[in-house]
Amino acid sequence: MRILVTGATGYIGSRLVAALLADGHEVVVATRNTDKLAGFGWRGDVTAVTLDAGSADSAALAMAEAGDVDVIYYLVHGIGQPDFRARDREAARNVAEAARKAGVQRIVYLGGFVPDDDTLSDHLASRAEVAEALSVDGGPEVVWLGAAVIIGAGSTSFEMVRYVGDRLPLIPLPSWADHAIDPISIKDVLYYLAAAADPDTVPAGAYDITGPGTTTYRGLIGGYVHAAGNPRAGLPLAGWQEALIPKALTAWVAGNVVPVPTGLAVDLIASLDHPMTASGDLLRNIVADPPGGLTPIDEAIAASVTSPPPGRSTNWPTHIISPTATPPGPVGISCACTDSSVASPPTSPGRRCR
């Protein structure tokens, strides 16, 4: 296939480009500034086009320069920026309309879980709005993959966990620390993204992608400090203590302590009121697991701990095995367990709460 990847310099996009090339696809990368591609090992193996998704003219020009394209991966977001919801909707519409005019058949969008709740944060609400904006009359069919926390060195959510686990000897635990989450390793995200390009394997629609186990935010932090060999104590906060510390203040502090932009930290932390567990159709019901199975939480964390600092790897991943379809069927997911200590490892796949 000839595939265009937007957001190609980002955490997911840069790794996806390497995976698609390893699978034998012809890849076009789209970015605001093509000069930033020079540091990536795959630069000489791709066609590069300039794309400012916020401009309809830029999107149309990018598609014209890209030539024939079968599939677009939409990995663009403006979370952390002012008015990002409106900007993200406009950017998605621009790319979808340009894709329609260019005859693109499919758009694969990596978003996130959207809880069934009337009071969603801007971050969560924007995920669904982007998927809707990508669906234009007469345009490409859309595959929307929803994920919770992605475990991998360089993932924003995981790097926040890493920084907290490394820097804070006493870790405050608000009530949302015991909310259930279905995390997924970066390795498995790339596997599912590769699968989603093939219409014979994955019909158009919305799917949740998860790893094989369920944990909590407390368990995720505990899994990290356990793997890193950094014993830490947890301090559960009573309701009145949480009330004294507004979430906005928590987000502001996080944005100034954790090495991510304050606006991004604010938007992410505002989303923690909701459990992040799969509630829709699971992609693994129709896509066979990769050889060796999906990556357990503890293994994903351990691999991230031992990975080098986030950078522009020229060799990883070396190969993503193409998935094949498997008959739909029920998939069991272990329930979330409440860990008694921050330093305890995350829930093991298959372990059930009593």
ZAMARGU-4260 file (C-alpha; in steps of 0.2 Angstrom, whole numbers, plus 5000, padded with zeros to 4 digits):
<rodrens>
0) 5000/5000/5000 | 5005/5018/4998 | 5002/5026/5015 | 5002/5044/5021 | 5006/5047/5040
5) 5002/5063/5048 | 5011/5068/5064 | 5026/5058/5058 | 5038/5067/5070 | 5028/5063/5085
10) 5030/5049/5097 | 5017/5037/5089 | 5020/5043/5071 | 5039/5041/5070 | 5038/5023/5076
15) 5023/5019/5065 | 5033/5025/5050 | 5047/5013/5054 | 5034/4999/5056 | 5026/5002/5040
20) 5042/5002/5030 | 5047/4986/5039 | 5031/4979/5032 | 5035/4984/5015 | 5023/4998/5012
25) 5027/5014/5003 | 5026/5028/5015 | 5023/5047/5013 | 5026/5058/5029 | 5017/5074/5032
30) 5023/5087/5044 | 5023/5106/5046 | 5042/5107/5044 | 5051/5094/5034 | 5068/5100/5040
35) 5063/5091/5057 | 5064/5074/5048 | 5082/5075/5045 | 5086/5066/5062 | 5075/5051/5059
40) 5084/5035/5052 | 5070/5032/5040 | 5071/5049/5031 | 5079/5043/5015 | 5066/5029/5013
45) 5050/5040/5013 | 5042/5054/5003 | 5040/5070/5013 | 5026/5083/5011 | 5023/5099/5020
50) 5006/5099/5029 | 4998/5112/5041 | 4982/5103/5045 | 4974/5119/5051 | 4974/5126/5033
55) 4962/5119/5020 | 4974/5125/5006 | 4989/5117/5014 | 4980/5100/5016 | 4974/5101/4998
60) 4992/5105/4992 | 4999/5091/5003 | 4988/5078/4995 | 4992/5084/4978 | 5011/5082/4982
65) 5009/5065/4990 | 5001/5058/4974 | 4990/5042/4975 | 4987/5037/4993 | 4977/5022/4999
70) 4977/5025/5018 | 4980/5040/5029 | 4985/5039/5047 | 4978/5053/5057 | 4989/5057/5072
75) 4987/5075/5074 | 4981/5084/5090 | 4983/5101/5098 | 4980/5096/5116 | 4988/5108/5128
80) 4985/5123/5116 | 4972/5137/5118 | 4955/5132/5110 | 4962/5115/5105 | 4945/5108/5103
85) 4940/5119/5089 | 4957/5119/5081 | 4957/5100/5081 | 4939/5099/5073 | 4945/5111/5059
90) 4961/5101/5056 | 4952/5085/5055 | 4939/5092/5043 | 4953/5099/5032 | 4962/5083/5030
95) 4946/5073/5027 | 4940/5085/5014 | 4957/5085/5005 | 4957/5066/5006 | 4940/5064/4999
100) 4945/5075/4984 | 4961/5065/4982 | 4951/5048/4981 | 4959/5041/4997 | 4950/5025/5003
105) 4953/5025/5022 | 4958/5035/5036 | 4965/5027/5052 | 4963/5038/5068 | 4971/5034/5084
110) 4961/5043/5098 | 4956/5037/5115 | 4942/5030/5126 | 4927/5041/5128 | 4917/5037/5143
115) 4898/5038/5142 | 4896/5054/5153 | 4889/5071/5150 | 4903/5080/5160 | 4918/5076/5150
120) 4934/5085/5150 | 4939/5095/5134 | 4952/5082/5131 | 4940/5067/5131 | 4926/5076/5122
125) 4939/5081/5108 | 4943/5063/5104 | 4925/5060/5098 | 4924/5076/5090 | 4939/5073/5079
130) 4932/5056/5074 | 4916/5064/5069 | 4925/5078/5059 | 4935/5065/5049 | 4919/5057/5043
135) 4914/5067/5028 | 4900/5063/5015 | 4908/5054/5001 | 4925/5054/5010 | 4936/5040/5015
140) 4929/5027/5027 | 4936/5029/5045 | 4943/5017/5057 | 4944/5025/5075 | 4956/5016/5087
145) 4953/5021/5105 | 4967/5018/5118 | 4970/5023/5136 | 4987/5025/5143 | 5001/5019/5131
150) 5016/5012/5140 | 5032/5016/5132 | 5047/5026/5134 | 5043/5043/5127 | 5024/5042/5129
155) 5018/5058/5137 | 5007/5048/5150 | 5020/5036/5154 | 5034/5049/5156 | 5023/5058/5168
160) 5022/5042/5178 | 5040/5039/5177 | 5044/5057/5183 | 5033/5056/5198 | 5040/5039/5202
165) 5058/5045/5201 | 5056/5062/5210 | 5043/5060/5223 | 5048/5049/5239 | 5030/5051/5245
170) 5017/5050/5231 | 4999/5058/5235 | 4985/5046/5230 | 4969/5055/5226 | 4953/5045/5224
175) 4955/5044/5205 | 4971/5034/5208 | 4960/5018/5210 | 4951/5021/5194 | 4952/5006/5183
180) 4962/5008/5167 | 4966/4996/5152 | 4984/5001/5147 | 4992/4995/5131 | 5011/4994/5126
185) 5018/5004/5112 | 5022/4988/5103 | 5004/4982/5103 | 4998/4999/5098 | 5009/4999/5082
190) 5003/4981/5079 | 4985/4986/5079 | 4988/5002/5069 | 4996/4991/5055 | 4981/4980/5055
195) 4969/4994/5053 | 4976/4999/5036 | 4969/4983/5029 | 4950/4983/5025 | 4950/4964/5023
200) 4955/4962/5041 | 4947/4977/5049 | 4930/4984/5043 | 4927/5003/5045 | 4921/5007/5063
205) 4926/5011/5080 | 4937/4999/5091 | 4945/4999/5108 | 4963/4993/5109 | 4970/4986/5125
210) 4983/4975/5132 | 4979/4959/5141 | 4977/4966/5158 | 4968/4979/5168 | 4976/4989/5183
215) 4973/5006/5191 | 4983/5022/5191 | 4990/5017/5208 | 4995/5000/5200 | 5003/5009/5186
220) 5014/5020/5197 | 5017/5005/5208 | 5022/4994/5193 | 5035/5008/5188 | 5043/5010/5204
225) 5044/4992/5207 | 5052/4989/5190 | 5064/5004/5192 | 5069/4998/5209 | 5064/5014/5218
230) 5054/5010/5233 | 5041/5023/5237 | 5027/5026/5249 | 5009/5031/5244 | 4999/5044/5254
235) 4980/5041/5251 | 4970/5057/5252 | 4954/5059/5261 | 4939/5067/5253 | 4942/5083/5263
240) 4960/5083/5258 | 4956/5082/5240 | 4943/5096/5242 | 4957/5107/5248 | 4968/5104/5233
245) 4958/5109/5217 | 4962/5098/5202 | 4967/5114/5193 | 4980/5117/5206 | 4986/5099/5204
250) 4987/5101/5186 | 4997/5117/5187 | 5009/5110/5199 | 5011/5094/5188 | 5014/5105/5173
255) 5028/5114/5182 | 5036/5098/5190 | 5034/5085/5176 | 5043/5089/5160 | 5028/5092/5149
260) 5020/5108/5145 | 5008/5115/5158 | 4993/5116/5146 | 4996/5098/5142 | 4997/5092/5160
265) 4981/5102/5164 | 4971/5094/5150 | 4977/5077/5154 | 4974/5078/5173 | 4957/5085/5170
270) 4952/5068/5162 | 4957/5058/5177 | 4939/5058/5185 | 4934/5044/5174 | 4939/5025/5173
275) 4948/5022/5157 | 4942/5004/5152 | 4936/4997/5136 | 4918/4999/5133 | 4916/4997/5114
280) 4921/4983/5102 | 4938/4976/5105 | 4949/4975/5090 | 4957/4959/5096 | 4940/4951/5093
285) 4944/4952/5074 | 4963/4953/5074 | 4973/4939/5080 | 4985/4942/5094 | 5003/4945/5088
290) 5015/4930/5090 | 5019/4928/5108 | 5003/4937/5113 | 4999/4954/5118 | 5012/4962/5130
295) 5008/4960/5149 | 5008/4976/5159 | 5023/4972/5169 | 5033/4967/5154 | 5028/4983/5145
300) 5034/4994/5160 | 5050/4984/5162 | 5054/4987/5144 | 5051/5005/5145 | 5061/5007/5161
305) 5076/4999/5152 | 5074/5008/5136 | 5086/5023/5132 | 5079/5040/5134 | 5066/5045/5121
310) 5075/5049/5105 | 5075/5046/5086 | 5079/5028/5085 | 5085/5022/5068 | 5082/5004/5071
315) 5067/5002/5081 | 5055/4993/5077 | 5064/4982/5065 | 5049/4972/5061 | 5030/4972/5064
320) 5022/4955/5059 | 5007/4958/5049 | 4991/4952/5058 | 4978/4941/5051 | 4959/4940/5054
325) 4952/4929/5067 | 4934/4924/5070 | 4925/4935/5082 | 4923/4928/5100 | 4922/4933/5118
330) 4938/4940/5125 | 4941/4939/5144 | 4949/4954/5153 | 4954/4953/5171 | 4946/4966/5183
335) 4955/4980/5191 | 4962/4977/5208 | 4965/4990/5221 | 4983/4989/5226 | 4987/4992/5245
340) 5004/5000/5241 | 5011/5011/5228 | 5026/5000/5227 | 5016/4984/5222 | 5017/4978/5204
345) 5002/4980/5193 | 4988/4967/5191 | 4994/4952/5182 | 4984/4946/5166 | 4970/4934/5171
350) 4971/4938/5190 | 4953/4942/5196 | 4948/4952/5211 | 4939/4944/5225
</rodrens>
